[in-house]
């Protein structure tokens, strides 16, 4: 089981940035808008939700053989469709509380 995080909501980039910082060293899958899915171990993120991936592999190497030699890459946040997270790495209660808190701050 895993959670899928959709980055379509640009209303709280700081919340996602903080959350991504907690994923450093975890196995995560990123699906791009061109249907390319990458599994990676290392992660660094910017405040604009750009992602630097290390130790990547492709989930469908037959479809993307040119990606087999790529081990590190930088992905612009606007081309990310989904980020799939291991269920045991996500504290949903903490994430929901942080989202509520940030929404309340934006209303003020």
N, C-alpha and C positions, 0 to 999 in steps of 0.2 A: 504494500500500500504506500502511496506517496501523495503529497499535496502538489497542486499546480497553482502557481502564483502568476496571475495575469498582470502585465505591466501597462495595460491600457489606461489605467487611472494615473494621470500625471498630477493629481491634486496634492499628493503628499510624497514628493520625491525624497524628502529627508527621512521619512519613516522607512522606505524601502532601502535607502542607503544604509541606515543603521542596521536593518535586518540583514542585508547582504554582508556587512562586516562580520556578523556572527557566523557566517557560513564558510569562512576561510578554513581550508583543510577538510571539508566534507565533500563526499561524492554527490554531484548535482548534474542534472540534465538541462540543457538550454535548447529550446526549439526556436529556430529563426523563422522569419516570415517567408523565406524561400523553401521551407520544409526541411531544411538541414537540422539534424539533431546531434548535439555534441555532448558527450559525457566528459566531465572534467573533475579534477581534484582540487586544484588551487584556484582561488578567486580573489580578485581585487576589484573594487567598484569605485566610481566617482560620484559626485553629487548629482551629475546629469544621468545617472543610471547606465553609463558606459561600463563595460565589463572587460577585464583582462583575465583570460583563462590560461591556465598552465596544465600540463599533462593531459591534453585532450585526446579523445578518440571519437570516431564517428559511429553512430548506432547502425548505419546501413552502409558498410564499406563497398558493397557492389554498386550501389547507386552513386557514390561519391568517392571513387578511387583516388582522385587527385588530392583528397584531404588526408590520406593515410600518412603522408610524410610530415604533416603539420603537427607540431607538439604544443605550440603556444600561439595565442592570437588575441587581438583586441576587437571587441564587438561594440559597435555604436548602439546605445540603448534603444533607439527608434526602430531597429531591425529585429528586436527580440519579440517573439510572440508569447512564449511561455517559459517559465523557469519551474522545473519539477524538482521538488525537495523530498528527501526521505522523511516519512511520517514521524519517525522517532526523533528527528532533529528540529521539529517545529513545535514551539510552545504556542498553541493557538490562542489560549487565554491571554497571554502576555501581548501577542500581536493585536488582538482585538482591543484590549485596553489602551494600547498605544495609539491605535487608529482612532478610537473614540476621543482620546485626549487631544490629538492633533486636530480633529474635526471641530472640537469645542474651541480651540485656540484660533482657528481660522474664522469662526463665526464672530468672534469678538472684535 
